Amino acid sequence: MHGDTSKSQLYGDRTGKDERQHGALKDDRFVNRQRQRMNFVAVVQCLFVPWILFCVVFGITTFNLHYSKPWLCWLLVGIASFLVLFVGGMAWASLQAKWKNEANEPTWIVFLFITMAIAVAVGAGLGNNVFGNFMQKYYDYLNLNNYNGVDVAKVRGEQLMDAARLKFVNGTTLDLRKAIGFQNSQTYCVAPLTVASTGGVMSELSSYDFWAVGLDCCSGDNKDYHCGEFNNPNARGGLRVLEDVDRAYYRLAVQQAEGMYHIHANHPLFLYWTEDPVAEMESWREDGYKFYYLGMLLHFGWQLICVVLAVMGFKKLGSYD
């Protein structure tokens, strides 16, 4: 009886030990699967969350919201920055936990915080740059009026104060005989618009209120004017100059022309001479969208490289959480 009891206890102990080892093995496998799953989720988050944040901030600061409601634009950027700070607080708490317990492995939250901060800073900077160089000009012209069939011999400048895009009647041409340049740090070149008859004779106007302009595209010789589409026979349109600083210098050039050629310009409007002013305006919008999409692709590529390098680095450190 005692022998049988000892054998039962021995086999029972072995069986219990085997079951515990088997259970522990199952638990390890479960934990490993959980850690692998959590690692995959963390990698996906670190790949897409900063990139999406970049796209949102880049878009907010590039397009119409920045123009129509700048306060709301920068408020949303501020909210995005607050989100980054919130993640930064979680990252700081994670680092403190690791310092207190060296066995505690580092997490992806620190990487996520750093790349999110970069995404907001770069997105806001690039968006503001693209907006200033392209989209702001497009929205400025879009919010002003479009005039067709303008006759420079009959229409005065004060009648078109709200004009941004103008198309002139057939026969409208540049009177290069009266072109001139005002020299400052740059040369501000102007040439008046007039109407030519079928024989090519240019009309003398009582007031030259419409001037084609350009920077550093002329010299002291009025025959050396080559601004815009000056040599395009189909050019009959213009985009109005809206920059206040440039208009002040173009006004000085017109005053110089008034004294030299004994003409009058009661209310001059300054234009970039072109065949299709609407297409010229739309080119700024197209450039803005082009830089936006290019920025999205480049940032995604950069984020992907950073995530791959982080995965490789964490593997070497034996840290996967």
C-alpha positions in Angstrom: 0.0 0.0 0.0 2.7 2.4 0.9 4.6 1.5 -2.3 1.5 2.1 -4.4 0.9 5.4 -2.7 4.5 6.6 -3.3 4.2 5.7 -7.0 0.9 7.6 -7.3 2.5 10.6 -5.6 5.5 10.4 -7.9 3.5 10.1 -11.1 1.1 12.8 -9.8 4.0 15.1 -9.2 5.5 14.5 -12.6 2.1 14.9 -14.3 1.5 18.1 -12.4 4.9 19.4 -13.3 4.4 18.5 -17.0 1.1 20.2 -17.0 2.6 23.4 -15.4 5.4 23.4 -18.0 3.0 22.8 -20.8 0.8 25.6 -19.4 3.8 27.9 -19.1 4.8 27.1 -22.6 1.3 28.0 -23.8 1.4 31.2 -21.8 4.7 32.1 -23.3 3.4 31.5 -26.8 0.3 33.6 -26.0 2.4 36.4 -24.7 4.7 36.2 -27.7 1.7 36.3 -30.1 0.3 39.3 -28.1 3.7 41.1 -28.2 4.0 40.5 -32.0 0.5 41.7 -32.5 1.1 44.8 -30.4 4.4 45.5 -32.2 2.6 45.4 -35.6 0.0 47.8 -34.4 2.6 50.1 -33.0 4.6 50.1 -36.2 1.5 50.8 -38.3 0.6 53.7 -35.9 4.1 55.2 -36.1 4.0 55.0 -39.9 0.6 56.5 -40.5 -0.3 58.8 -37.6 2.6 61.3 -38.1 2.1 61.2 -41.9 -1.6 61.9 -41.6 -0.9 64.7 -39.1 1.6 66.2 -41.5 -1.0 66.0 -44.4 -3.6 67.7 -42.3 -1.4 70.5 -41.1 0.2 71.0 -44.5 -3.3 71.2 -46.1 -4.7 73.6 -43.5 -1.8 76.1 -43.9 -1.7 75.8 -47.7 -5.3 76.2 -48.9 -8.4 78.3 -48.6 -8.8 78.1 -44.8 -5.5 79.9 -44.4 -6.8 82.7 -46.7 -10.5 83.0 -45.6 -10.1 82.3 -41.8 -6.5 82.5 -40.8 -7.4 82.5 -37.1 -9.1 79.2 -37.5 -6.2 77.8 -39.5 -3.7 78.6 -36.8 -6.1 77.5 -34.1 -6.2 74.0 -35.7 -2.4 74.0 -35.9 -2.4 74.8 -32.2 -4.7 71.9 -31.5 -2.4 69.6 -33.5 0.5 70.9 -31.4 -1.4 70.3 -28.2 -2.0 66.7 -29.4 1.8 66.3 -29.9 2.4 67.6 -26.4 -0.1 65.1 -25.0 1.8 62.3 -26.7 5.0 63.8 -25.4 3.6 63.6 -21.9 2.9 59.9 -22.4 6.4 59.4 -23.8 7.9 61.1 -20.8 5.9 58.9 -18.4 7.1 55.8 -20.3 10.8 56.9 -20.0 10.3 57.6 -16.2 8.9 54.1 -15.8 11.9 52.6 -17.6 14.3 54.6 -15.4 12.6 53.2 -12.3 12.5 49.7 -13.5 15.4 48.8 -15.8 13.6 45.6 -16.8 10.8 47.6 -18.3 11.4 47.8 -22.1 11.1 51.1 -24.0 8.0 51.6 -26.1 7.3 53.1 -29.5 5.6 56.1 -27.9 8.9 58.1 -27.8 9.4 57.6 -31.5 5.8 58.5 -32.2 6.2 61.8 -30.2 9.4 62.8 -32.0 8.0 62.1 -35.5 4.7 63.8 -34.7 6.5 66.9 -33.6 8.5 67.0 -36.8 5.3 66.4 -38.8 3.6 69.5 -37.3 6.6 71.7 -37.6 7.5 70.8 -41.1 3.9 70.7 -42.3 3.2 74.2 -40.9 6.4 75.6 -42.4 6.0 74.1 -45.8 2.3 75.0 -45.9 2.9 78.6 -45.1 5.6 78.8 -47.7 3.4 77.3 -50.5 0.5 79.5 -49.5 2.6 82.6 -49.6 4.3 81.8 -53.0 1.3 80.4 -54.9 -2.1 80.0 -53.2 -2.4 83.5 -51.7 -1.9 85.2 -55.1 -4.4 82.8 -56.6 -7.1 83.6 -54.0 -6.3 87.4 -54.3 -7.1 87.3 -58.0 -10.0 84.9 -57.6 -11.8 87.3 -55.2 -11.5 90.3 -57.7 -13.5 90.7 -60.9 -12.9 89.6 -64.5 -13.5 92.1 -67.3 -13.7 91.3 -71.0 -13.7 93.6 -74.1 -12.0 96.5 -72.4 -11.2 99.4 -74.8 -8.3 101.4 -73.5 -9.3 104.3 -75.7 -12.7 104.6 -73.9 -12.4 103.1 -70.4 -10.6 104.9 -67.6 -8.6 103.2 -64.9 -10.8 104.4 -62.0 -13.7 102.4 -63.6 -11.9 99.1 -63.1 -10.6 99.5 -59.5 -11.9 96.0 -58.7 -10.3 94.3 -61.7 -7.9 91.5 -61.5 -8.1 89.8 -64.9 -8.7 91.9 -68.1 -9.2 91.0 -71.8 -8.9 93.8 -74.2 -10.6 94.5 -77.6 -8.9 93.4 -80.8 -6.2 95.8 -81.9 -5.0 96.5 -78.4 -1.2 96.5 -78.4 1.8 97.7 -76.5 3.1 101.1 -77.5 6.8 100.3 -77.1 7.7 103.9 -78.4 6.7 105.1 -74.9 8.3 102.3 -72.9 10.6 103.2 -70.0 12.3 101.8 -67.0 12.8 103.2 -63.5 16.0 102.1 -61.9 16.1 101.3 -58.2 17.6 98.1 -56.8 15.7 96.6 -59.7 14.6 98.0 -63.0 10.8 98.6 -63.0 9.7 98.5 -66.7 6.5 100.0 -68.1 4.9 100.3 -71.5 1.5 101.8 -72.2 -1.4 100.0 -74.0 -3.0 101.7 -77.0 -5.1 100.7 -80.0 -3.6 100.1 -83.4 -5.6 100.7 -86.6 -5.7 98.1 -89.4 -2.8 99.9 -91.0 -0.7 99.5 -87.8 -0.9 103.1 -86.8 -1.1 103.5 -83.1 -3.6 105.9 -81.6 -2.6 108.7 -79.3 -4.7 108.6 -76.2 -5.8 111.4 -74.0 -4.9 109.3 -70.9 -2.8 106.2 -70.8 -4.3 104.3 -67.9 -3.3 100.8 -68.7 0.4 99.8 -68.6 2.1 96.5 -69.1 4.9 96.0 -66.6 7.8 93.7 -65.6 11.0 93.6 -63.5 14.5 93.8 -65.0 13.2 93.2 -68.6 14.2 96.5 -70.2 17.0 99.0 -70.4 17.2 102.8 -71.0 16.4 102.2 -74.7 12.7 101.9 -75.2 13.2 99.4 -77.9 14.7 97.0 -75.4 11.4 96.3 -73.6 10.9 92.5 -73.4 8.5 92.0 -70.4 5.8 89.3 -70.4 4.4 88.2 -73.7 5.5 91.4 -75.4 6.2 89.6 -78.7 3.0 87.4 -78.8 0.7 88.8 -81.4 -2.2 87.0 -79.7 -1.7 88.6 -76.3 -4.7 90.7 -75.5 -5.0 90.3 -71.7 -3.4 91.1 -68.4 -3.2 90.2 -64.8 -3.3 93.3 -62.6 -0.3 93.9 -60.3 -1.6 93.7 -56.7 1.7 94.1 -54.7 1.7 97.6 -53.1 5.5 98.0 -53.1 5.9 97.1 -56.8 3.0 99.4 -57.7 4.7 102.4 -56.0 7.8 102.0 -58.2 5.8 101.4 -61.4 4.0 104.6 -60.6 7.3 106.4 -60.5 8.2 104.9 -63.9 4.9 106.1 -65.3 5.6 109.6 -64.0 9.0 109.5 -65.7 7.3 108.5 -69.0 4.8 111.3 -68.6 7.6 113.8 -68.4 9.7 112.3 -71.2 6.9 111.6 -73.7 4.5 114.5 -72.7 1.6 112.2 -72.1 -1.0 111.9 -69.3 -1.8 108.9 -67.1 -4.6 110.0 -64.7 -5.2 106.7 -63.0 -2.7 104.0 -64.2 -3.4 100.3 -63.7 -0.4 98.0 -64.0 -0.7 94.6 -65.7 1.3 91.5 -66.5 0.8 91.2 -70.3 -0.3 87.8 -71.4 -2.5 85.9 -73.9 -4.7 84.2 -71.3 -4.8 85.8 -67.8 -7.1 83.2 -66.4 -4.8 80.3 -67.4 -1.9 82.3 -65.8 -3.9 82.6 -62.6 -4.8 78.9 -62.6 -1.2 78.0 -63.0 -0.5 79.3 -59.4 -3.3 77.0 -58.1 -1.9 74.0 -60.0 1.6 74.7 -58.7 0.2 74.9 -55.1 -1.5 71.5 -55.5 1.6 70.0 -57.1 3.8 71.0 -54.2 1.2 69.7 -51.8 1.0 66.3 -53.3 4.8 66.1 -53.7 5.2 67.0 -50.1 2.8 64.3 -49.1 4.7 61.6 -51.0 8.1 62.8 -49.8 7.1 62.9 -46.2 5.6 59.4 -46.4 8.8 58.1 -47.9 10.8 59.8 -45.1 8.5 58.4 -42.4 8.7 54.9 -43.9 12.5 55.1 -43.8 12.5 56.3 -40.2 10.1 53.4 -39.1 12.2 50.8 -40.9 15.4 52.1 -39.2 13.6 52.1 -35.8 12.4 48.5 -36.2 16.0 47.5 -37.0 17.3 49.4 -34.0 14.7 47.9 -31.6 15.5 44.4 -32.8 19.1 44.9 -32.0 18.3 46.1 -28.6 15.9 43.2 -28.0 13.0 45.6 -27.4 9.8 45.1 -29.4 7.0 46.7 -27.4 
